[in-house]
Amino acid sequence: MLSFELDPELQSLRQRAAELAAVGVERFGRWNDSWINGFSKEFAGLMADEGWIGMGWPKEFGGGERPPIERVIVAEEMISAGAPIAAMWFADRQMGPALISYGSDDQRDEFLPGMLSGETTWCIGMSEPDSGSDLASLKTSAIRDGDDWVINGQKIWTSFGEVADYCYLICRTSTEGPPHRGISEIIVPMDSDGIEVRPITDMTTNRHFCEIYFTDVRVPVVNLVGVEGDAFKQTMRQLEHERGGIDRLVSNRALYEIAVAAADASDPLTRQEMADLEIGYRIGRLLVYREVLRQAPAGFSAATKCFCTEHQWRVAQFAARVLGPTAGLADEVGLGLAYAPAYTIMGGTSNIMRNILGERVLGLPREPRL
């Protein structure tokens, strides 16, 4: 019989993570979807003190070089509890690994220490008003002028754009060839002249989403990450980190716990629904573990993301049924329910995820255009 129990060291790590998460909630507040809403530089500093930023990065770059499963365990406890980890999340999850894989030595020396200490916050300039999940259609441009890139364009749904120190910008440096060619990644300091940030307040009153306008923004040529015009595959690798993570499974775990506490466990239908959701958490966790242990096929993070975010939607529907009219109040429950439709949109819609799974993993033919 297979056993999925964690060994004693990992159980101890989970306990310590739960303890620090409780400290974060007590000192800085509890947040729905805390990896994207719970912004606290102070708590990022506490995470850094524990060595929990860059846990899996190579030691030569300042990381802990710890097994990937350890980061998943820490992240699951933080997000499930609602601890405010947003200030360090993108840098730890994507930007640091991207610079380690594709950046220059000078870029690593300049930017990684601030990430590891929790002092710098990063945003990702990816989506555009007319280019959501179709990354290859983006239009924000960077034209070389001497020793600078001159950047013009607009990004939207850029989380933390208002408070970030740096933007990891996905832009077009050439219009020649097929759409996925000519895309580059450039580090843009957010205090550069010509940047305008407009926060977007959603119906839950969150303001992490932003529009960013770039007007003749100049950044040094050396801020290019990787190969000019050949960053599409770099960005796809980033999305592997983004789509297959534990944050896509447990963002509203706290909402689930509230609903379970209020549920009538004597009702067999309610018990069955709770059992289905518990099974969903276990399946989702195993899918995430496969991703971080690199046991999943290339591109399979699309399936992991699709399953996990649709599970979160089912959790929200369960909470709404159990809590009834009180779920409509403007408290953490009501706001959590209002936010739920975003799960299957952020990071790529479920339809796009299914297309990726069918075409890139299963090798199914594209449906012919009529």
N, C-alpha and C positions, 0 to 999 in steps of 0.2 A: 504494500500500500504506500502510495506517495504521501509524503508529509510536507506541508508548506509552512511549518512553524519556523520562525526565525531562531537563529542560534542565540545563546545567552548574551553575547556582545551586542548583537543588533537589537535585542530586546532592551538592553540597558540604554542604548542610544535612543531608542524610541521613548523611553521613560524620561531621559534627560531633555529631549526635544519637547515633550509634552509639558515639562516643568517650565522651560524657558518660554514656550508659547503662552502659558498661563501668566507669566510675568509680563509679557508683551501686552496681553489683553488687559491686565489690571492697570498697567501704567499708561498705556497709549490708546486703549479702547479696542472694542471688538468690531470687526468689519466683515460684511458679506463680501465674498470674492476678494479676500484680503490680498492676494497676489497682484491685483490690479487696482484695488480701491484703498487699501490700507497703507498709506504713505507715512513713513516715519524714519528719518535719517538716524535718530537716536537708536531705534531698534535695529537698524541695519548695522550700527556700530556694535551692538551686543552680539549680533550674529557673527560679525567679523572676529570679535574677541573669542568666540567659541571655535573659530576656524571653520565656520559653516558657510562661508562664501568661497567659491572656487574649490569646493571639497574634492572634486574629481580632476581638477586641472593638474598638469605635471608639476612636480616640485621645482623644476628649473625655471618655471614661470611664476613661482610663488604660491602655487596651489598645494592642496593636501595630498594629492595623488591617492585618494581613498576610493574604494570600490563604488561604482555608480549607485548600487543599491542603498548605500548609506545616505546619499543626497535625497533619494526618493523618500526614505523613511523620515528624514528631518522635514522635508517639504510637506509631506502628508500631514504630519502633526501640526505644523504651523498653519496651513491653510484650513484644516478641519476645525481648528480652534478659533480661527479668525484673527490670528496675530498679524500685525501690519508689516509685511515683508516686501511691499511694492517698491520701495526705494532702491533695493538691490537686485530685484528679481530679473529684469531683462539683461543686466550686465552679467549676472551669474549664469543665466540660462543660455544666452545666445551670443552677446557681444564679446565676452571673454573667450569662449571657445572659437568664435570666428577669427579673432585676432591671433589666437594661438595657431590656428590652422593656416590662415592666409596672410596675416599681417607681417610687416617687416620687424626686424629687431628693434629699431627705434620706436615704432608704434607700440610694441609690447612694453618696452621700458617706460614709455610715457604714460600709457593709459591703464595698464593692468594693475599697478599698485593702488590707484584710486578706487578701482572696482573692488579689489580685495579688502580694502579698509572700510568699505561702505560709504566713502566720502563723495563719490560721484554717481550721479543717476543718468541713465541713458534712455533715450527713446528711439524708436525705429521708424524711419520715414519710408513707408512702403505703399500703403493704399492711397489711391487718388480718387477724386470725384467720379471720373469716368473709367476707373481701372481698379476694381475691387479685388476679386479673387483671380482675375486675369492679369497676372503680374507683367507679362510680356507686352501689354498694351500701354504701359506707363509712359508719360510724356515729360515729366520734370527733367530738365536738361542741365548738363554740366559741360561747358565749352572751355577748352584750354586757352588761356591767354598768358603767355610767358610762363612764369612760375606759379600761376594760380589757376584754379578752376573757377569759372563764373557760373553760378547756379541760378536758374529761374524755373519757377513752377509752383505747384501747390500739392500738399499732402493733407489727408484727412483721416480721422480715427486714429490719430497718433497719440497713444497713451503717454501721459506725463510730459507732453510737449511744453506745458507751461512751467514745469519745475526742473526739467532735465538740464544737465550740464552739456551733454553732447547728443547729437542726432546721428545715428548710423543710417545714412541716406542711401536708398536704392534709386538710381537715376540713369538717364540715358546719355551716354557720351558719343554715340554714333547712331545715325539713322539708316546706315547701309546694311543690306542683308536682311535675313528673316527677323521677325520681331524680337525673338529671344536673344539675338546678338546685339551688341552695342550697349549692354547694360553693365553698369559699374557700381561699386560701393565706395562711398566716400565719408569720412568722419568730418562732421560739421559742428564746430563749437556753437552752442545756442546763443552766445552773446555776440555773435557776428553781426555786423551792420547789414541791414536789408532783410532781416527775419522778422516777421510779424506772426504772433501766436494768438489764436482766438479759441478759448476754451468752449467746449460744447457741453451744456448742462442737459443731461438726459432726464427722463421722467422720474428717476429715483433720486434726483438732485446730485448725482455724481458728476464730477467735472474732469475726470482723467482724460477723456477723449478731447482731442484738439484738432483744429485746422492750423496748418503752418503754411505761410506764404513766403516764398523765396524770391527776392527781387535784386538781381545783380549781386548776389552774395559771393564774396571772394574767400576762398580757402586755399591753403598751399597745395601744390600738386602732390607733395609727399603724403597727403592725407588719403590718397587712393589706397584702398585695401585690395590686395591681390592683383589680378591681371585686368588691365583696362579693357572694357568691352566684353569681358568673358566671365562676368560675375553671376550669370543666371544660375549656374550649378552651385555656386557658393551660397546664393540665397535659398536655393532648394534644400541645401544641407541645413541651413538655419531653421527652415520650417520643419525639418525632421525633429529638431530639438523642441520646437514650439508645440507641435501637434501631438506628440506622443508622451507628454508629461503628465504627472500626477495631478497638476492643477486642473486638467480637463475632466477629472473624475470627482474631486472632492470640494470644488468651489463652494457648493451649497450644502455640504455635509452638516454644518451646524443647523441649517433649516430642517434637515431631515430629523435630527435629534429632537428638535422642538416638537415636530409633528408626532414622532413616535411617543414622546412623553404624554401627549394629549390624546393619542389614539385609543379607541375602545378595543383592547386586545381580546375581548370575549367574542367579538364579531369574527366569524370564520373568514369572511371575504377580506376584512381588514388585515387579518393575520396573513392571509395568502399574499396580499399585495406587499406587505412588509417583507415577507419571505422572498418574493420576487426581487425586491429592491436590494435586499442583502446579498442575494445571488449576483445581482448586477454589479454591486461593489466588488465582490470577489473576482468576477470575470474581468472587470475593468482593471483591477489591480494587477492581475496576472498579465494582461495585455501590456500594461505599462512596464512591468518588470521585464517582459520579453524585449521591449524597446531598449531599455537602459542596459540590459545584459547583451544586446546585439544578437539576440536569437531570432528576431523577426526578419522577414525578407525586406529588401530595400523597398522603400515607399510604403510599407505597411502601416506607418504612423497615421496615414490617412484613415485606415480602418479603425485604429485605436481611437483617434480623435472623434470619429463619427459615433462609435459606440458610446464612448464616455460622455460626450456632451449631450447625446440624446438620453442617456441615463439621467443626467442632471435635470433635463426637462421633465422626465417622468417623476423625479423626486419632487419637483415644484408642484406638479399636478396632484400628487399624493398629499402634499402639505395643504394645498388649497381645499381639497375635499375633506380632510380631517379637521381642519381648523374652521371651516365654514365662513360665515360672514365676518368673523374677527380677522380673517386673513386680508381683508380689504383695508384695514387700518394702516395709517402711514407710520408704521413702526418697522423694526428690522424684518419682521415676517412679510409685511406687505411690500416693502421695498425689495426684498429678496425675490418675491414672486414676480414683481414687475420687471426685474432684471433678467429673469429666466430665458426669455426668447433670444437673448444675445448669445447664449452658449453655443448654439448650432450655427451661428453666423461668424463670430470672432475666429480668426485664424483660418478662415476658409469655410464656406457653407457646406452643409451635409451633401448637397447635390454635387458640388465640386469634389468633395472627398470621395464620393462613390465613382465619379468619373476617373479620378486618379487611380483608385483601386482597380477598376475594370481595365483601364488602358495600360497602366504602367506595371501593375503587379500581376494581374491575370492575363494580360496580353489580348484582351478582347478587341475586335475591330471597332473602329469609330463608326457611329451611325452615319450613313451617307446623308449629305445635305440635299434637301429637295429644291 
